[in-house]
């Protein structure tokens, strides 16, 4: 009997075609050699080894990962660019990522200036496991209105949504600020926005939130005290572990249930959480298999 793969649902690898497309730009987001320029942020020197396919394949082997799911780096802001600017970058990303070795899978990306479900349909059919969208695009009712054509297509073809932090310019803040403040706030907001504005509209859609949804699941007691709904989390909602340690992951798991938490590392920016025994098997193998195969049960209106 074939063993189910050990999966890391959250990594980033920039294939050569995507690197070339970023270098071809004259305005942010762009690469100058290996120096990344983003709006409102200081230049950031990228380590080429982080995006070496050979090096990342070897790293996945050392991490004990059979399948690493890579996604576009949403903080680059590519999804929010005008369509004529986003399309070449998205095409280059999909072309390169879908050509990576078998140890890598791919989350699709989509432009939001002119959401195009037909293009999404094509890249999903080409092998993408689902669609990543930035949390900043799903922060309120208007965001769900704008993304509705993409979300409806995901629901139609039974593919999941991955919610990832988006752009976070903080020009006067220290370097750690976006990851510790902006990203956490974005994920926290997107978690509650999904339950308030998205879940009833797309009841069959499975949703995976990066970085434990900014620890939003741990606020259930405060939610109850303030009169919020008791139906959070809804059916089909999962989180992944990127950047958090075993105690925090255990607390979120206790709140959500053992089957709702998946392993995500955010490589190359953080290593994967290492848990042994049954807990490690659930994170890396059982829960990813359940998430990608599941169908969300019908809910009473």
C-alpha positions in Angstrom: 0.0 0.0 0.0 1.4 3.4 -1.0 2.2 5.7 1.8 0.4 9.1 1.8 2.8 12.0 1.4 4.1 14.2 4.2 3.0 17.7 3.1 4.1 21.2 3.9 1.2 23.4 2.6 3.1 26.8 2.7 6.4 27.4 1.0 7.8 30.0 -1.4 10.1 29.3 -4.3 10.6 31.8 -7.1 11.2 29.9 -10.4 13.6 31.4 -12.9 10.8 32.7 -15.2 9.3 34.6 -12.3 12.7 36.1 -11.2 13.3 37.2 -14.8 9.8 38.9 -14.9 10.5 40.8 -11.7 13.9 41.9 -13.0 12.3 43.2 -16.2 10.2 45.7 -14.3 11.2 49.3 -13.8 8.9 50.0 -10.9 8.2 48.1 -7.6 7.7 45.2 -7.1 10.9 44.5 -8.9 14.3 42.8 -8.5 17.6 44.5 -9.2 19.9 41.5 -9.3 18.9 39.9 -6.0 17.7 43.2 -4.3 14.0 43.4 -3.9 12.2 46.7 -4.1 8.7 47.0 -2.8 6.5 50.2 -2.4 7.0 51.8 1.0 9.7 49.3 2.2 13.5 49.5 2.3 15.4 47.4 -0.3 15.7 43.8 0.8 18.6 41.5 -0.3 17.2 38.1 -1.3 19.4 35.0 -0.8 19.7 33.3 -4.2 20.0 29.9 -2.4 16.5 30.4 -1.0 15.1 30.0 -4.6 17.5 27.4 -5.9 15.4 24.4 -6.9 18.2 22.0 -6.2 18.9 23.5 -2.7 15.2 23.6 -1.8 14.6 20.0 -2.9 17.5 18.9 -0.7 16.0 20.9 2.2 12.6 19.3 1.7 14.2 15.9 1.9 16.0 16.9 5.2 12.8 18.3 6.6 11.0 15.0 5.8 8.6 16.6 3.3 7.4 14.6 0.3 5.3 17.5 -1.1 6.0 21.2 -0.6 3.2 23.5 -1.9 4.6 26.7 -3.1 2.7 29.9 -3.6 3.2 33.4 -4.9 4.5 35.8 -2.3 1.4 37.9 -1.8 3.3 40.7 0.2 4.9 41.6 -3.2 1.5 43.1 -4.1 1.3 41.5 -7.5 -2.3 40.5 -7.3 -3.3 44.2 -6.8 -1.4 45.6 -9.7 -3.3 46.8 -12.8 -4.2 43.8 -15.0 -1.6 44.7 -17.7 1.1 44.6 -15.1 0.0 41.6 -13.1 -0.6 39.3 -16.0 3.0 38.9 -17.2 4.2 38.3 -13.6 1.4 35.8 -12.9 2.0 34.0 -16.2 5.7 33.7 -15.4 5.0 32.4 -11.9 2.5 29.8 -13.1 4.8 28.7 -15.9 7.8 28.2 -13.7 6.1 26.8 -10.6 4.2 24.2 -12.6 7.5 23.1 -14.1 9.1 22.4 -10.7 10.1 18.9 -9.8 7.5 16.5 -8.4 8.4 17.2 -4.8 6.7 20.6 -5.3 3.0 21.4 -5.8 1.6 24.8 -6.6 -1.1 27.2 -5.3 -2.5 29.3 -8.1 -2.5 33.1 -7.9 -4.9 35.6 -9.5 -5.0 39.3 -10.4 -7.7 41.3 -8.6 -8.0 44.4 -10.7 -9.9 42.3 -13.2 -10.7 38.9 -11.6 -10.6 36.3 -14.3 -12.2 32.9 -13.5 -11.4 31.5 -16.9 -7.7 31.9 -16.4 -8.0 30.5 -12.9 -9.8 27.5 -14.4 -6.9 27.0 -16.8 -4.2 27.0 -14.2 -6.2 24.7 -11.9 -6.6 22.3 -14.7 -2.9 22.5 -15.4 -2.2 21.2 -11.9 -2.6 23.9 -9.2 -4.0 22.5 -6.0 -6.1 25.6 -5.3 -5.9 29.4 -5.1 -4.0 31.7 -2.8 -5.4 35.1 -2.2 -4.0 37.9 0.1 -5.8 38.5 3.4 -6.0 42.1 2.5 -8.4 41.2 -0.4 -10.8 39.4 1.9 -11.1 41.8 4.8 -14.7 43.0 4.3 -17.9 42.5 2.3 -16.6 44.6 -0.6 -13.5 42.3 -0.8 -15.7 39.2 -1.1 -17.8 41.0 -3.8 -14.7 41.7 -5.8 -13.2 38.2 -5.4 -16.6 36.4 -5.9 -15.9 35.2 -9.5 -12.7 33.5 -8.3 -14.3 32.0 -5.2 -17.3 30.8 -7.2 -14.9 29.0 -9.6 -13.1 27.3 -6.7 -16.3 26.2 -5.3 -17.5 24.9 -8.7 -14.4 22.7 -9.2 -14.0 21.7 -5.5 -10.6 23.3 -5.0 -9.6 25.1 -1.8 -8.7 28.7 -1.0 -5.5 29.6 0.9 -5.5 32.9 2.7 -2.0 34.4 3.0 -0.8 37.8 4.3 -0.7 40.6 1.8 1.2 43.8 1.3 2.3 45.5 4.5 4.2 48.7 3.8 5.5 50.2 7.1 8.2 52.7 6.1 8.8 54.1 9.7 8.7 50.8 11.5 11.5 48.3 12.4 12.1 45.4 10.0 10.2 42.9 12.1 7.0 45.0 12.2 5.2 43.7 9.1 5.5 40.0 10.2 4.6 40.7 13.8 1.9 43.4 13.5 0.7 43.8 10.0 0.5 40.2 8.9 -1.1 39.1 12.2 -3.7 41.8 12.0 -4.5 40.9 8.4 -5.0 37.2 9.2 -7.1 38.0 12.2 -9.3 40.2 10.2 -9.6 37.8 7.3 -10.6 35.0 9.7 -13.6 36.9 11.0 -14.4 38.4 7.6 -14.7 34.9 6.1 -17.2 33.8 8.8 -19.2 37.1 8.6 -19.2 37.7 4.8 -17.8 34.7 3.0 -19.0 31.4 4.5 -22.7 31.8 3.8 -22.0 33.0 0.3 -19.7 30.1 -0.5 -20.9 27.3 1.8 -19.0 24.5 0.0 -15.6 26.2 -0.2 -12.8 24.9 1.9 -10.5 27.6 3.3 -7.0 27.3 4.8 -5.7 30.3 6.8 -1.9 30.9 7.1 -0.1 31.4 10.4 -2.9 30.0 12.5 -5.2 32.8 11.2 -3.2 35.3 13.3 -4.3 33.4 16.4 -7.9 34.5 15.8 -9.2 31.1 16.9 -8.0 31.8 20.4 -10.4 34.7 20.8 -13.5 32.6 21.1 -14.1 33.5 24.8 -13.9 37.2 24.1 -16.2 36.7 21.1 -18.8 35.0 23.3 -18.6 37.8 25.9 -19.2 40.4 23.2 -22.2 38.6 21.7 -20.5 37.3 18.6 -21.7 34.2 16.7 -21.0 30.8 18.3 -20.6 29.2 14.9 -16.9 30.0 14.5 -15.1 28.1 13.1 -17.5 27.1 10.4 -17.4 23.9 8.4 -14.4 23.5 6.0 -12.2 26.0 7.8 -8.6 25.0 8.5 -5.3 26.7 9.6 -1.6 26.0 9.1 1.2 26.4 11.5 3.8 28.7 9.9 6.2 30.4 12.3 4.5 29.1 15.5 5.9 26.7 18.1 4.4 23.6 19.7 2.7 25.4 22.7 0.7 27.9 20.5 -0.1 25.2 18.0 -1.4 23.0 20.8 -3.6 25.8 22.1 -5.1 26.4 18.7 -5.5 22.7 18.1 -7.4 22.4 21.4 -9.7 25.1 20.3 -10.3 24.0 16.7 -9.9 20.2 16.9 -7.1 17.9 15.9 -8.3 17.6 12.3 -8.2 21.3 11.5 -4.5 22.1 11.7 -2.0 21.4 8.9 1.7 21.8 8.7 2.9 24.9 7.0 6.4 26.3 7.3 6.7 29.5 5.2 10.1 28.2 3.9 12.5 29.9 3.2 11.6 32.3 6.0 11.0 29.8 8.8 11.6 26.0 9.3 8.7 23.6 9.8 7.4 22.7 13.2 8.7 19.2 14.2 6.3 17.0 16.1 6.7 13.3 16.5 4.3 10.5 16.8 0.6 10.7 16.1 0.6 14.5 16.3 3.2 14.9 13.7 1.4 12.4 11.4 -1.8 14.4 11.7 -0.1 17.7 10.8 1.9 16.4 7.9 -0.1 13.6 6.5 -3.6 12.9 7.7 -4.9 16.5 7.9 -3.6 17.6 4.5 -5.1 14.5 2.9 -8.4 15.2 4.6 -8.3 18.9 3.7 -7.7 18.4 0.0 -10.2 15.5 -0.3 -13.0 16.9 1.9 -16.3 18.2 0.8 -17.9 20.7 3.1 -21.1 19.3 4.6 -24.3 21.3 3.8 -25.3 23.7 6.6 -28.7 24.6 7.8 -29.8 28.1 6.8 
